[in-house]
Every structure is written in structure tokens, then in C-alpha cells.
């Protein structure tokens, strides 16, 4: 059984960091390269432009969520070597930022400003992956980019597709009258989160689970589902998947949705999540 070589595309942040670090450690021999999304890329408006857009849509209530999920891990990542030594984690894979982990494993990386640009195409030509995996990635792959991988691609989505398509499914799951958490592995398609479903698992979480904590847990469940899908792909037994109706896209929440969550005592993030963000690159 020949295992396919993978092009892995990631935006490393609190929700996926530990799960994707474990995935890379387990599959290093199969990974052709890792594309690390530049969250502050000029085409997205840079850091200032993105914060302005979030404030315009969601208001200041979104800022703690953004800070815990993205800001704190990003700011502390350069200090990870020192913090791992102080905490005794040393070279633990789950505490090592992805770029450093890939370097130690001999996996090529590139910073991705445009996943459909010439630099990424050149990496495909140089490293010849068979398939694409996206794991908490914030850019849309074009049909031409998907065609660069002979076996196509799959995505890990921390939601129960076709519900909650979009970048923050756990926030929208938290907004449901009855909590509806789960994870889906699906085929990549040009339309966001609309490819055929290959594996799916509903996950019961405590009522006080934050959207942040749910996303962390679901990405770990997704890593295990992904392992099964890739094993089928290697064996040539991966089915076409279940095609389902495309439901409405769920973007970052607006002020009304956030106000409704507050009224019901449902939280995007909390102090426990902040502690996990602070320790992300310090302990295994």
C-alpha cells in the first residue's frame, strides 16, 4: 500500500494547533510540504484591516475571542523555545510551533499569501504531492489549484456539515437552541465547505463549553477521522462521499447573534481558554 504524499495547508491558531502538530508528527514521512497561511497578508487588509472588519460586523465583543484564538498564540510563538525549557516541555511536538516542528522533521514549509499564486504552484511542481489536506485554513483553493493534486483534497471542518458552513462553526453551533457540535471530513470543492462528506461525527460537549474550547476538542476528533480517511485513500477504498444540499454560509457573527449568546449565558471564550492559549507553546 503506497501512502499518498500530502500538501498540508494550515492557519495555526489555538483551535487546531495541538491537533495539527500531532498530525504532522505522525505523518511527517507522507507530507510533501506544509503551507502556513499568513493571517496578516496584504490581500486580506493586514492585521488592522481585519480587526476593523470584525469590529464593524461583530462589535468589540468579538475581540476577546480573536485575542485568545489568534492573537495570544501568535505573539507568544517566538518565545516558545524559552517557555518550553522553563516548563520542562523541551522538544515536545504538541508544544512546538508548526514551522519549528516541520524544520526539525525535515518537512518543507512556505508562508502562503495567496494559495492560488505562483509560489504555491511552484511548490506543487517541486514536491509533487498526490493530495491536499486543509486543516483550519483561511484561504479558498481555486479549481486550478485543486487540480494540481491528482487525488484531490480533503478538509477538516469542526462542524456538522452541511450546517454551519464557514470559518467559525462552533459559534453557530453554540447559537442553536440545542447544542449541535460535531466534526466533518469532506472533499475540497471550490464552494466553501460544500464538498462531499467522507466522515462525520457528532460530539456531545458540556453545556458550559465555550466556542473556543469546542473548536479545540473538535479539531482533535477531526484529526482521528482524517487518519481513517487517509488510510482509505492509501488503500484505494475511499468512497466518493455523500453529496448533501448546500445550506447558507455562516460568517463571523454579527452583533445581534453575539447579544443573543450573552443573554443565554453562552460564551465564545473564557479564562480557561486564555490559559490554554498562554500555555500552547509551553507545555505538552
SERO-4910 file (N, C-alpha, C, O; in steps of 0.05 Angstrom, whole numbers):
BEGIN
 pado doro    nc1    nc2    nc3   cac1   cac2   cac3    cc1    cc2    cc3    oc1    oc2    oc3
  Unk    A     17    -24      0      0      0      0     18     25      0     33     29     19
  Unk    A     16     41    -21     31     65    -23     16     88    -11     -7     94    -20
  Unk    A     27    102      8     13    124     21     16    149      4     38    155     -5
  Unk    A     -5    164      0     -3    188    -17     13    210     -3     13    212     22
  Unk    A     28    225    -19     42    248     -8     23    271     -6      7    276    -24
  Unk    A     26    286     15      6    307     22     17    335     21     40    339     30
  Unk    A      1    353     10      6    382     14    -13    391     36    -38    390     32
  Unk    A     -3    400     58    -19    407     81    -20    438     83      1    451     84
  Unk    A    -44    449     84    -48    478     87    -62    484    113    -82    472    120
  Unk    A    -50    503    128    -58    507    156    -56    537    162    -38    551    153
  Unk    A    -75    546    178    -71    571    193    -69    563    222    -89    556    235
  Unk    A    -44    563    233    -40    553    260    -51    573    280    -44    597    280
  Unk    A    -69    564    298    -81    580    319    -89    562    341    -85    537    339
  Unk    A   -100    573    362   -107    556    385   -126    533    377   -121    510    387
  Unk    A   -147    537    361   -165    514    356   -152    489    345   -160    467    352
  Unk    A   -133    492    327   -122    469    313    -93    462    321    -83    441    313
  Unk    A    -80    479    337    -51    477    339    -41    449    349    -25    437    336
  Unk    A    -52    440    371    -42    415    382    -49    392    364    -33    374    360
  Unk    A    -73    392    353    -82    370    335    -65    369    310    -57    348    302
  Unk    A    -60    392    298    -45    392    273    -15    385    278     -2    373    261
  Unk    A     -5    394    301     23    386    307     26    356    310     45    344    301
  Unk    A      6    344    323      7    314    326      4    301    298     17    281    293
  Unk    A    -14    312    282    -17    301    255      9    302    239     16    283    226
  Unk    A     22    325    240     48    328    225     69    308    236     83    296    221
  Unk    A     70    306    262     89    287    274     84    258    265    102    244    258
  Unk    A     58    251    265     51    223    257     55    218    227     60    195    219
  Unk    A     52    239    211     52    235    181     75    249    167     74    253    143
  Unk    A     96    255    182    118    271    171    129    258    145    136    272    126
  Unk    A    131    231    145    142    218    122    125    220     97    134    216     75
  Unk    A     99    227    101     80    229     79     75    257     70     61    262     50
  Unk    A     85    277     84     79    305     78    100    316     59    124    318     66
  Unk    A     91    324     36    109    336     16    117    364     24    140    371     22
  Unk    A     98    380     34    104    406     44     80    416     60     58    406     58
  Unk    A     85    437     77     64    450     93     63    479     85     83    493     85
  Unk    A     39    488     77     34    516     72     22    529     96      0    522    104
  Unk    A     36    549    107     26    564    131     14    590    123     28    608    113
  Unk    A    -12    593    127    -25    617    118    -15    642    133    -11    641    158
  Unk    A    -10    663    119     -3    689    131    -28    703    138    -41    715    120
  Unk    A    -36    703    163    -61    714    171    -61    745    168    -83    757    167
  Unk    A    -38    757    165    -36    786    162    -29    794    134    -18    816    129
  Unk    A    -35    776    115    -28    782     87    -42    807     77    -64    813     84
  Unk    A    -28    822     60    -39    847     50    -66    844     36    -83    862     38
  Unk    A    -70    822     22    -96    819      7   -120    817     25   -142    822     17
  Unk    A   -115    810     51   -137    809     70   -140    835     86   -156    837    104
  Unk    A   -123    855     79   -124    880     93   -105    883    116   -104    903    130
  Unk    A    -88    862    119    -69    863    142    -83    861    168   -108    858    169
  Unk    A    -68    862    190    -80    859    216   -100    881    222   -122    876    232
  Unk    A    -93    906    216   -110    929    222   -136    927    206   -158    931    217
  Unk    A   -134    920    181   -158    918    164   -176    897    173   -201    900    173
  Unk    A   -165    874    182   -182    852    191   -196    859    217   -220    854    220
  Unk    A   -182    872    235   -195    880    261   -217    900    256   -238    898    268
  Unk    A   -212    918    238   -234    937    231   -258    924    220   -281    931    228
  Unk    A   -255    904    203   -278    890    191   -293    874    213   -317    874    214
  Unk    A   -278    862    231   -291    847    252   -306    865    271   -329    859    279
  Unk    A   -295    888    277   -308    908    294   -333    918    281   -354    922    294
  Unk    A   -332    923    255   -355    934    241   -378    913    241   -401    921    243
  Unk    A   -372    888    239   -393    867    237   -402    858    265   -425    856    271
  Unk    A   -382    853    282   -388    839    307   -387    857    332   -399    850    353
  Unk    A   -374    880    329   -371    897    352   -348    888    370   -336    868    365
  Unk    A   -343    903    392   -320    897    409   -322    870    424   -302    860    434
  Unk    A   -346    858    425   -350    833    439   -334    810    426   -329    789    438
  Unk    A   -326    813    400   -311    793    386   -281    793    393   -267    774    389
  Unk    A   -272    816    405   -243    819    409   -231    798    428   -209    788    422
  Unk    A   -243    791    451   -231    770    468   -228    744    453   -208    730    456
  Unk    A   -248    737    437   -247    712    421   -223    713    402   -208    694    400
  Unk    A   -220    735    387   -198    737    368   -171    737    383   -152    724    373
  Unk    A   -170    750    405   -145    752    420   -137    724    430   -113    717    428
  Unk    A   -155    709    442   -148    683    454   -142    663    432   -123    648    434
  Unk    A   -157    663    410   -154    643    389   -130    648    371   -117    630    362
  Unk    A   -125    674    366   -105    681    346    -83    699    357    -59    694    352
  Unk    A    -90    720    371    -70    740    379    -50    729    399    -26    732    394
  Unk    A    -59    717    421    -40    708    441    -21    686    431      3    688    434
  Unk    A    -32    665    417    -13    645    406      7    657    387     30    649    387
  Unk    A     -2    676    371     17    687    351     38    704    365     62    703    357
  Unk    A     31    719    385     50    736    399     71    720    414     94    727    416
  Unk    A     62    697    426     80    681    443     96    661    427    115    649    438
  Unk    A     89    656    403    102    635    387    133    639    386    148    620    389
  Unk    A    143    664    381    172    668    380    186    661    406    210    656    406
  Unk    A    171    660    428    184    654    454    181    625    462    188    617    484
  Unk    A    172    608    443    165    581    450    189    565    460    186    548    478
  Unk    A    212    569    448    236    555    456    242    559    486    247    540    500
  Unk    A    241    585    494    246    592    522    225    581    540    231    569    561
  Unk    A    199    584    533    178    575    550    177    545    552    170    535    574
  Unk    A    184    531    531    185    501    533    206    492    553    202    474    568
  Unk    A    229    506    552    251    498    570    243    504    599    248    488    617
  Unk    A    231    527    603    223    535    631    201    516    641    200    510    665
  Unk    A    183    507    623    161    489    632    169    460    632    153    443    640
  Unk    A    193    454    622    201    426    621    190    411    597    193    386    596
  Unk    A    178    424    577    167    411    554    189    404    533    186    386    517
  Unk    A    210    420    534    233    417    516    224    414    487    214    433    476
  Unk    A    227    390    475    221    387    446    195    373    441    191    361    420
  Unk    A    177    374    460    151    360    457    137    371    432    134    395    429
  Unk    A    129    353    415    117    361    389     92    378    392     89    398    378
  Unk    A     75    371    411     50    385    414     53    413    425     35    429    424
  Unk    A     77    420    436     83    446    446    101    462    427    109    485    433
  Unk    A    108    451    404    126    464    386    111    477    363     97    463    348
  Unk    A    114    503    359    101    516    336    107    502    310    129    491    306
  Unk    A     87    502    292     88    484    269    113    489    251    124    470    241
  Unk    A    120    514    247    144    519    230    169    506    241    184    494    227
  Unk    A    173    509    267    196    497    280    194    467    280    214    453    276
  Unk    A    170    456    285    167    428    284    173    416    257    187    396    255
  Unk    A    164    429    236    169    419    209    199    420    203    210    402    191
  Unk    A    212    441    212    241    443    208    256    420    221    274    408    209
  Unk    A    247    413    245    260    391    260    255    364    246    271    345    249
  Unk    A    232    362    232    224    337    219    233    336    190    229    315    177
  Unk    A    245    357    180    254    358    152    231    361    132    234    353    109
  Unk    A    209    373    141    186    378    124    188    407    113    189    426    129
  Unk    A    188    410     86    189    438     75    164    454     82    142    443     84
  Unk    A    168    480     86    146    498     92    148    522     74    169    529     64
  Unk    A    125    535     70    125    561     58    103    578     70     82    568     79
  Unk    A    107    604     71     87    623     80     68    629     57     78    636     35
  Unk    A     42    626     61     23    629     39      8    655     41     -9    659     59
  Unk    A     15    673     23     -1    698     20    -24    694      1    -46    706      4
  Unk    A    -21    676    -19    -42    671    -39    -40    641    -46    -21    633    -61
  Unk    A    -58    625    -37    -57    597    -42    -60    590    -71    -52    568    -79
  Unk    A    -70    608    -87    -73    603   -115    -52    618   -132    -54    621   -156
  Unk    A    -31    627   -119    -10    642   -132     13    625   -143     13    601   -140
  Unk    A     32    639   -156     54    625   -170     72    610   -150     82    589   -157
  Unk    A     77    621   -127     95    609   -108     85    582    -99    100    562    -97
  Unk    A     59    580    -93     47    555    -85     48    535   -108     54    512   -104
  Unk    A     41    544   -132     42    527   -156     71    515   -160     74    492   -167
  Unk    A     91    532   -155    118    523   -157    125    501   -137    140    483   -142
  Unk    A    114    504   -113    118    483    -92    105    457   -100    116    436    -96
  Unk    A     81    459   -113     69    434   -123     86    421   -144     90    397   -144
  Unk    A     97    437   -162    114    426   -183    140    414   -172    149    393   -182
  Unk    A    151    426   -151    176    417   -139    172    392   -122    189    374   -123
  Unk    A    150    391   -107    148    370    -87    127    348    -94    125    328    -81
  Unk    A    112    353   -115     93    334   -128     76    319   -108     77    294   -107
  Unk    A     60    332    -91     41    318    -74     19    305    -90     12    313   -112
  Unk    A      8    283    -78    -14    269    -91    -41    281    -82    -60    280    -98
  Unk    A    -43    291    -58    -68    300    -47    -63    325    -30    -41    330    -21
  Unk    A    -85    340    -25    -84    364     -9   -100    359     17   -122    347     16
  Unk    A    -90    368     39   -105    368     64   -106    397     74    -85    410     77
  Unk    A   -130    407     81   -132    433     94   -143    428    122   -161    413    126
  Unk    A   -130    442    141   -136    437    170   -137    464    184   -116    473    194
  Unk    A   -161    476    184   -164    503    195   -148    523    178   -129    535    187
  Unk    A   -155    524    152   -142    542    133   -161    563    124   -185    558    121
  Unk    A   -152    588    121   -170    610    117   -169    622     89   -177    645     84
  Unk    A   -160    606     69   -160    615     42   -175    595     24   -176    571     31
  Unk    A   -187    605      3   -203    588    -15   -186    578    -38   -175    594    -53
  Unk    A   -184    551    -41   -169    540    -63   -186    540    -89   -209    532    -89
  Unk    A   -174    550   -110   -188    551   -136   -189    523   -148   -175    505   -139
  Unk    A   -205    520   -169   -206    495   -183   -179    488   -195   -171    464   -195
  Unk    A   -165    508   -205   -138    503   -217   -119    493   -196   -102    475   -202
  Unk    A   -120    504   -172   -102    494   -151   -109    466   -142    -91    450   -138
  Unk    A   -135    461   -139   -143    434   -131   -134    413   -152   -128    390   -145
  Unk    A   -134    422   -177   -126    403   -199    -96    396   -198    -88    378   -212
  Unk    A    -81    411   -183    -52    405   -181    -46    379   -166    -25    368   -168
  Unk    A    -66    370   -150    -63    345   -135    -79    323   -149   -104    326   -150
  Unk    A    -67    303   -159    -82    282   -174   -105    269   -159   -125    261   -171
  Unk    A   -102    267   -132   -122    254   -116   -141    274   -103   -158    267    -87
  Unk    A   -139    299   -111   -157    319   -100   -150    327    -71   -126    324    -63
  Unk    A   -169    335    -56   -163    344    -29   -186    340    -10   -208    335    -18
  Unk    A   -179    341     17   -199    338     38   -194    360     58   -173    371     61
  Unk    A   -216    366     73   -215    387     93   -227    377    119   -246    361    119
  Unk    A   -215    386    141   -226    381    168   -243    405    176   -232    427    178
  Unk    A   -268    401    182   -286    423    189   -299    417    216   -313    397    219
  Unk    A   -295    434    236   -305    429    263   -335    435    265   -343    451    282
  Unk    A   -351    423    248   -380    427    249   -394    404    234   -381    388    221
  Unk    A   -420    403    237   -436    382    225   -447    391    198   -470    400    196
  Unk    A   -430    390    178   -439    398    151   -463    381    143   -464    357    150
  Unk    A   -481    392    127   -480    418    114   -487    442    131   -487    465    121
  Unk    A   -493    438    157   -498    461    175   -472    475    181   -450    463    182
  Unk    A   -474    501    186   -452    517    197   -428    518    179   -405    516    188
  Unk    A   -433    520    152   -411    525    134   -398    552    141   -412    572    147
  Unk    A   -371    553    140   -358    578    145   -336    576    166   -329    554    174
  Unk    A   -324    599    173   -299    599    189   -302    594    218   -282    586    231
  Unk    A   -326    597    230   -329    595    259   -354    577    265   -373    587    278
  Unk    A   -354    552    257   -378    536    261   -385    531    290   -409    528    296
  Unk    A   -366    531    308   -373    526    336   -389    549    348   -404    545    367
  Unk    A   -384    574    338   -401    596    348   -430    592    339   -448    597    355
  Unk    A   -433    584    314   -461    580    304   -474    555    317   -498    555    321
  Unk    A   -458    535    323   -469    512    338   -478    520    365   -498    510    375
  Unk    A   -462    537    378   -469    547    405   -494    563    405   -508    565    425
  Unk    A   -501    575    382   -525    592    380   -550    576    375   -572    587    377
  Unk    A   -547    550    370   -571    533    365   -586    530    392   -574    530    413
  Unk    A   -613    527    390   -629    522    415   -618    497    430   -616    498    454
  Unk    A   -612    476    415   -600    452    426   -572    451    415   -568    451    390
  Unk    A   -552    448    432   -524    448    423   -520    426    402   -529    403    405
  Unk    A   -506    433    380   -503    414    358   -474    414    349   -467    425    328
  Unk    A   -457    402    365   -428    401    359   -421    376    344   -433    355    347
  Unk    A   -401    378    327   -391    355    313   -368    363    294   -361    386    293
  Unk    A   -358    343    279   -336    348    261   -340    332    235   -352    311    236
  Unk    A   -331    344    213   -335    331    187   -309    332    172   -294    352    172
  Unk    A   -302    310    158   -281    310    138   -295    307    111   -310    289    106
  Unk    A   -289    326     93   -303    326     67   -283    332     45   -261    342     49
  Unk    A   -292    326     21   -276    332     -2   -275    362     -7   -294    376     -3
  Unk    A   -251    372    -15   -249    400    -21   -263    406    -47   -262    391    -67
  Unk    A   -277    429    -48   -290    439    -71   -286    469    -73   -278    481    -53
  Unk    A   -291    481    -96   -287    509    -99   -307    525    -81   -299    546    -70
  Unk    A   -331    515    -77   -350    527    -59   -343    520    -30   -338    496    -25
  Unk    A   -342    539    -13   -332    535     15   -349    513     29   -374    515     30
  Unk    A   -335    493     40   -348    473     57   -371    459     44   -391    453     57
  Unk    A   -369    455     18   -392    443      3   -385    417    -11   -401    406    -25
  Unk    A   -361    406     -7   -353    381    -19   -367    357     -6   -378    359     16
  Unk    A   -366    335    -19   -379    310    -10   -368    302     17   -344    304     22
  Unk    A   -386    293     35   -378    285     62   -366    257     62   -378    238     52
  Unk    A   -342    255     74   -328    229     75   -330    216    102   -330    191    104
  Unk    A   -331    232    123   -333    221    150   -344    243    168   -339    267    164
  Unk    A   -360    236    187   -373    256    205   -378    243    232   -385    220    234
  Unk    A   -376    260    253   -381    250    280   -394    272    296   -383    294    298
  Unk    A   -417    266    308   -429    285    327   -415    281    354   -409    258    362
  Unk    A   -409    303    368   -394    302    393   -410    317    414   -417    340    411
  Unk    A   -416    303    436   -431    315    458   -411    329    477   -392    317    486
  Unk    A   -416    355    482   -399    370    499   -415    382    522   -439    386    519
  Unk    A   -402    389    544   -417    400    567   -430    426    559   -422    441    541
  Unk    A   -452    433    573   -467    456    567   -451    482    570   -458    502    558
  Unk    A   -431    482    588   -415    506    592   -391    508    574   -374    525    578
  Unk    A   -389    491    554   -367    492    535   -367    518    519   -388    525    508
  Unk    A   -345    532    517   -343    555    501   -339    548    471   -332    525    465
  Unk    A   -344    567    454   -339    562    425   -310    556    420   -304    539    403
  Unk    A   -292    569    435   -264    564    432   -256    536    440   -243    521    425
  Unk    A   -265    527    464   -259    501    474   -271    479    456   -258    458    451
  Unk    A   -295    484    446   -307    464    428   -290    461    403   -287    438    394
  Unk    A   -280    482    392   -264    480    368   -238    465    373   -230    449    356
  Unk    A   -226    469    396   -201    454    403   -208    424    404   -193    408    392
  Unk    A   -229    417    418   -236    389    421   -244    376    394   -236    354    388
  Unk    A   -259    391    378   -268    380    352   -246    377    332   -247    358    316
  Unk    A   -226    394    333   -203    390    315   -188    365    322   -178    351    304
  Unk    A   -187    358    348   -174    333    355   -190    309    346   -179    290    335
  Unk    A   -216    310    349   -233    289    337   -229    288    307   -228    266    295
  Unk    A   -228    311    294   -224    312    266   -198    300    257   -196    287    235
  Unk    A   -177    303    273   -151    291    266   -154    260    264   -143    248    247
  Unk    A   -169    249    283   -172    220    283   -190    211    259   -184    190    247
  Unk    A   -210    226    253   -226    220    229   -209    222    204   -212    205    186
  Unk    A   -192    242    203   -175    246    179   -156    223    176   -152    214    153
  Unk    A   -146    212    197   -128    189    195   -142    166    181   -131    152    164
  Unk    A   -168    161    188   -183    140    176   -188    145    146   -186    127    130
  Unk    A   -194    170    139   -199    177    111   -173    173     95   -174    163     73
  Unk    A   -151    182    106   -125    179     91   -117    149     88   -105    142     68
  Unk    A   -124    133    108   -118    104    105   -135     92     82   -125     76     67
  Unk    A   -160    101     80   -176     92     57   -165    102     31   -165     87     11
  Unk    A   -156    127     31   -145    138      6   -120    122     -2   -117    116    -26
  Unk    A   -103    115     17    -80     99     10    -87     72      0    -73     61    -17
  Unk    A   -108     60     11   -116     33      3   -133     33    -23   -139     11    -33
  Unk    A   -140     56    -33   -157     57    -56   -185     51    -51   -200     43    -70
  Unk    A   -194     52    -26   -222     45    -19   -238     69    -10   -260     66      0
  Unk    A   -228     93    -14   -242    117     -5   -267    121    -23   -264    124    -47
  Unk    A   -291    122    -12   -315    125    -28   -317    154    -38   -303    172    -29
  Unk    A   -335    158    -58   -339    186    -68   -348    205    -47   -344    229    -50
  Unk    A   -361    195    -27   -372    212     -6   -401    218    -11   -412    213    -32
  Unk    A   -414    229     10   -443    235      9   -446    264      0   -437    283     13
  Unk    A   -460    268    -22   -466    295    -31   -491    304    -17   -512    291    -18
  Unk    A   -490    327     -5   -512    338     11   -519    366      1   -503    379    -13
  Unk    A   -544    376      6   -551    403     -2   -532    424     10   -523    420     33
  Unk    A   -527    445     -5   -510    466      6   -528    486     21   -544    500      9
  Unk    A   -524    487     47   -540    506     63   -527    533     65   -504    536     57
  Unk    A   -540    553     76   -529    580     76   -502    582     91   -497    568    110
  Unk    A   -486    599     81   -459    605     92   -462    619    119   -479    637    122
  Unk    A   -446    611    139   -447    623    165   -421    639    170   -400    627    176
  Unk    A   -421    665    167   -397    681    171   -391    686    200   -403    675    218
  Unk    A   -371    703    205   -366    712    232   -392    725    243   -407    737    227
  Unk    A   -398    722    268   -424    730    279   -428    761    278   -408    776    280
  Unk    A   -453    769    275   -459    797    277   -466    804    306   -467    787    323
  Unk    A   -471    830    311   -476    839    338   -501    826    350   -502    821    374
  Unk    A   -521    822    333   -546    810    343   -542    782    354   -552    775    375
  Unk    A   -527    766    339   -522    739    347   -506    738    373   -512    723    391
  Unk    A   -485    755    375   -469    756    399   -485    765    424   -482    755    446
  Unk    A   -504    784    419   -520    794    441   -539    771    450   -544    768    474
  Unk    A   -549    755    432   -566    733    439   -551    712    455   -562    701    474
  Unk    A   -526    706    447   -510    687    462   -505    697    491   -507    682    510
  Unk    A   -500    723    494   -495    734    520   -520    731    538   -518    724    561
  Unk    A   -544    737    526   -568    734    541   -573    706    552   -584    702    573
  Unk    A   -564    686    536   -568    658    544   -544    647    559   -544    623    566
  Unk    A   -524    664    565   -502    655    581   -483    636    567   -468    621    579
  Unk    A   -482    638    540   -464    621    524   -440    638    515   -444    661    506
  Unk    A   -416    628    519   -392    644    517   -375    635    493   -373    612    486
  Unk    A   -363    655    480   -343    649    459   -317    640    471   -305    622    459
  Unk    A   -309    651    493   -284    643    505   -285    651    535   -302    666    544
  Unk    A   -265    641    550   -265    647    579   -236    646    589   -217    643    573
  Unk    A   -232    649    615   -206    649    627   -191    623    623   -167    622    619
  Unk    A   -206    601    623   -193    575    619   -181    573    591   -159    563    587
  Unk    A   -196    584    571   -185    585    544   -160    602    542   -141    596    528
  Unk    A   -161    625    556   -137    642    556   -113    628    568    -91    630    557
  Unk    A   -117    612    589    -95    597    600    -84    577    580    -60    573    579
  Unk    A   -102    564    564    -92    545    544    -77    560    522    -57    550    512
  Unk    A    -86    584    515    -72    599    495    -44    607    504    -25    606    489
  Unk    A    -42    615    530    -16    623    541      3    599    543     27    603    541
  Unk    A     -8    575    547      9    552    550     13    536    525     26    515    525
  Unk    A      2    545    503      1    530    478     29    521    469     33    499    460
  Unk    A     48    539    471     76    533    463     95    531    487    118    537    485
  Unk    A     83    522    510     99    520    534     98    492    546    117    483    560
  Unk    A     76    478    541     74    451    553     61    432    534     45    439    516
  Unk    A     67    406    538     56    386    520     27    379    529     14    362    517
***
